[in-house]
């Protein structure tokens, strides 16, 4: 009788530990079980510049969604599918930009809502986009300059 009480106590302790680890994993991952209701919008970029699925989507620095998928079209453009909270109604003239958090931080999509009354429906597309800035190309251009060359190979 005494061993079954000890086994029951150990089982309860282990179960409490597993539940605590599960709760910590959900909180550390930034998730909420069930989560808020969302809808899908897409945007087309010439360069997604290191954006990955799971990246944040924000308005004025406040996270309102996340990147779901990134795919390549036949004409070599990046189509980014995002999930945005249902309580955020995006006007039809919303602009989507790929930004970097800090100098070397993660990439995210920044949305700048416009002033239109009409909103983008679920499954709709944001048409005004600004691609990611290639920091390496900017540094290379700054360090080495952009020397124009003529057809004979010499600098002008």
C-alpha positions as CSV (number, residue, x, y, z in Angstrom):
1,X,0.0,0.0,0.0
2,X,2.9,2.4,0.8
3,X,4.6,1.8,-2.6
4,X,1.5,2.6,-4.5
5,X,1.2,6.0,-2.7
6,X,4.9,6.8,-3.5
7,X,4.4,5.8,-7.1
8,X,1.3,8.0,-7.3
9,X,3.2,10.9,-5.9
10,X,6.1,10.5,-8.3
11,X,3.7,10.2,-11.2
12,X,1.9,13.4,-10.2
13,X,5.3,15.2,-9.8
14,X,6.5,14.0,-13.3
15,X,3.1,15.0,-14.9
16,X,3.4,18.5,-13.3
17,X,7.0,18.8,-14.6
18,X,5.9,17.8,-18.2
19,X,3.1,20.3,-18.1
20,X,5.4,23.1,-16.9
21,X,7.9,22.3,-19.6
22,X,5.1,22.4,-22.2
23,X,3.8,25.7,-21.0
24,X,7.4,27.2,-21.0
25,X,7.9,25.9,-24.6
26,X,4.7,27.6,-25.8
27,X,5.5,30.9,-24.0
28,X,9.2,30.9,-25.2
29,X,8.0,30.3,-28.8
30,X,5.8,33.4,-28.6
31,X,2.7,31.3,-29.2
32,X,-0.6,31.2,-27.5
33,X,-2.6,28.0,-27.6
34,X,-5.5,28.6,-30.0
35,X,-4.2,32.1,-30.8
36,X,-6.1,35.0,-32.2
37,X,-8.2,34.6,-35.4
38,X,-6.2,35.5,-38.5
39,X,-6.8,36.0,-42.2
40,X,-4.4,35.6,-45.1
41,X,-2.9,38.4,-47.4
42,X,-0.2,38.2,-50.0
43,X,2.4,40.6,-51.3
44,X,4.8,40.3,-54.2
45,X,8.4,41.5,-53.8
46,X,11.3,41.7,-56.3
47,X,13.7,40.6,-53.5
48,X,12.7,39.0,-50.2
49,X,16.2,39.5,-48.9
50,X,16.4,36.7,-46.2
51,X,12.8,36.9,-45.0
52,X,11.8,33.5,-43.7
53,X,8.5,31.8,-42.8
54,X,7.6,32.7,-39.2
55,X,9.0,36.2,-39.5
56,X,7.0,39.0,-37.9
57,X,4.5,41.2,-39.6
58,X,4.1,44.5,-37.9
59,X,2.4,47.9,-38.0
60,X,4.1,50.8,-36.2
61,X,6.3,48.4,-34.4
62,X,3.4,46.2,-33.1
63,X,3.3,42.6,-34.2
64,X,0.0,41.9,-36.0
65,X,0.9,38.7,-37.8
66,X,3.5,36.4,-39.2
67,X,4.9,35.3,-42.6
68,X,3.3,31.9,-43.5
69,X,5.1,31.0,-46.8
70,X,7.4,32.5,-49.4
71,X,7.3,31.2,-53.0
72,X,8.9,32.0,-56.3
73,X,6.9,32.9,-59.3
74,X,7.7,32.0,-63.0
75,X,9.0,35.5,-63.5
76,X,11.3,35.2,-60.5
77,X,9.5,37.4,-58.0
78,X,8.9,36.4,-54.3
79,X,5.3,36.0,-53.2
80,X,5.0,36.3,-49.5
81,X,1.8,34.9,-47.8
82,X,1.1,36.4,-44.4
83,X,-1.4,35.8,-41.6
84,X,-2.7,39.0,-40.1
85,X,-4.9,39.3,-37.0
86,X,-8.6,39.5,-37.9
87,X,-9.1,42.6,-35.8
88,X,-6.6,44.5,-38.1
89,X,-8.4,45.7,-41.2
90,X,-5.9,46.7,-43.8
91,X,-6.9,49.5,-46.2
92,X,-6.5,48.8,-49.9
93,X,-3.6,51.3,-50.2
94,X,-1.5,49.6,-47.5
95,X,2.2,49.4,-48.3
96,X,4.3,46.4,-47.4
97,X,8.1,46.7,-46.9
98,X,10.8,44.2,-45.9
99,X,12.8,45.8,-43.0
100,X,15.7,44.7,-40.8
101,X,15.4,44.8,-37.0
102,X,18.6,46.7,-36.2
103,X,21.8,46.6,-38.2
104,X,22.2,42.9,-38.4
105,X,18.8,41.7,-37.0
106,X,16.0,39.5,-38.3
107,X,14.0,40.5,-41.4
108,X,10.3,41.3,-41.0
109,X,7.5,42.8,-43.0
110,X,6.4,46.3,-42.0
111,X,2.9,47.3,-43.1
112,X,2.1,51.0,-43.5
113,X,-1.7,51.4,-43.7
114,X,-3.1,54.0,-46.1
115,X,-6.1,56.2,-45.8
116,X,-8.6,54.4,-48.0
117,X,-12.0,53.4,-46.6
118,X,-12.1,50.0,-48.4
119,X,-10.1,47.1,-46.9
120,X,-8.2,44.2,-48.3
121,X,-10.4,41.1,-48.1
122,X,-9.2,37.7,-46.7
123,X,-7.0,36.2,-49.4
124,X,-6.4,39.6,-51.0
125,X,-3.1,41.1,-52.2
126,X,-1.1,44.1,-51.1
127,X,-0.1,45.7,-54.4
128,X,2.3,48.5,-53.1
129,X,5.5,46.8,-51.9
130,X,9.1,47.8,-51.2
131,X,11.7,45.0,-51.4
132,X,14.5,44.4,-49.0
133,X,17.6,46.6,-49.2
134,X,20.8,44.6,-49.9
135,X,23.1,45.8,-47.2
136,X,26.2,44.0,-48.7
137,X,25.6,45.7,-52.1
138,X,25.4,49.1,-50.3
139,X,28.6,48.5,-48.4
140,X,30.4,47.3,-51.5
141,X,29.2,50.4,-53.5
142,X,30.3,52.7,-50.6
143,X,33.7,51.1,-50.2
144,X,34.6,50.5,-53.9
145,X,32.5,53.1,-55.6
146,X,30.5,52.4,-58.7
147,X,33.0,52.8,-61.5
148,X,31.4,52.9,-64.9
149,X,33.3,51.0,-67.6
150,X,33.1,51.6,-71.3
151,X,33.0,48.9,-73.9
152,X,36.8,48.6,-74.2
153,X,37.1,47.7,-70.5
154,X,38.6,51.0,-69.4
155,X,37.1,53.3,-66.8
156,X,35.4,56.5,-68.0
